[in-house]
Amino acid sequence: MSSLEGEQAEEQLFQLMKNREIREAIYVSSPSLYHSLIKLEKFSDSPKKNQLIKSALKYLIRMSTRPTPFGLCSGVEAGRIGDKTDLVIPDNRQFKKR
C-alpha cells in the first residue's frame, strides 16, 4: 500500500470533505481545522497548505482507526459475552447523537 502525496492526497481530502458526517465530526472536534479546510482550495501551494493537508489526513486516519470516548467519532452498542465472537454492522445503520 502506497502513501498519498501531493495532488493525490489533496484530491482524496476534497472527496472525503464532501461527506456531511466527516465534516460535522471535524467541526465538533476541531473548529479551527474545519474552518481552515473550508478555505483549503483558496490556498496557493505553500508549506502551510501542505501542513494543513497532512494534519487533516492524520486526523481522518485517527478518526477511522482509534475509538474516542466523546465527540462524533465514538459509538456505543450493546452486546453479549459468549463463547463465540460475532459482529455484524448493518450498512443502513442510523446513529443517534446525544
N, C-alpha and C positions, 0 to 999 in steps of 0.2 A: 504494500500500500504506500503510495507516494504522498508527500505533504502538499498542501495547497500553497501556492506562492503567487505574488503579484496580481495580475488581472484575474487569474483563475480564483484566487481567494476572494477578491473584491466581488466578482460576479456571484459566487456562492453566497456571500454575505447578503447581497442585494436580494437574491432569491429567498433566503431564509427570513429576511426582514419583511417580506410580503405576508408572512403568516401572522395573523392577528394575535394568536396566543403567545407567540415568541415575543412580539413587540410589547405586549402587555406585561409579560414576565420580566423583561428587561427594564421596563419603565418602573415597575414596582420595586425591583431590586436595586436599580441604579439609574435614577432620573437623569443624571449628568451624562452617562453613557448613551442613554436613549436619545437625548437631545443632540448629542454630537453625531450619532448615527443618522439622524434625520437630515443633517447638513452634509453628510459624507460626500454626496455627489458633487457638491459645490467646491470641495477642497481640490486644489491642484495637487499633482504628485509632489509630496513632501514627506519628510520624516514624520511629521505629526499625523498625516493621513495613514502612513504605513503602521505607525504605532496604534492608531485607533482600530484599524482592521485586525491587527494581531490581538489586541485586547478583546475585541468583540468575538473573534473566533475562539479564543481561550475561554471566554465566558460561556459561549454556546457549548463547547466541549464539556465544561464543568457542569453546566445545566443538564446535559443529557446523560452524564455518567455518574454523577455524585448526588445522592439524595440530600436534601436540606430540611431542617426542621421547621422552616417558615417560608413564606412567600408563595408565589405561584409555581415554583419548581418542585413542590412537595406533594405528597399524596399519602392517603391512608386507606387501608382496606381491611376488612375482617377476614379471618381465616381460621383453620383448624390445624392443630398439630397431630400428625399421624405417622404411620409407617412409610408413607409414600409422599413425595413432593409432586404436586400437580398444579401448575399455574396457567390460567387462561385469561387473557385480557382482550375482551371483545373490541373490534375496530370502531364500533358505533358508541362507545362508552361516553357518557355525559358526566363531566366533572362539575362539582359544586364548589363555589367559593364561599368562605365564611369569614 
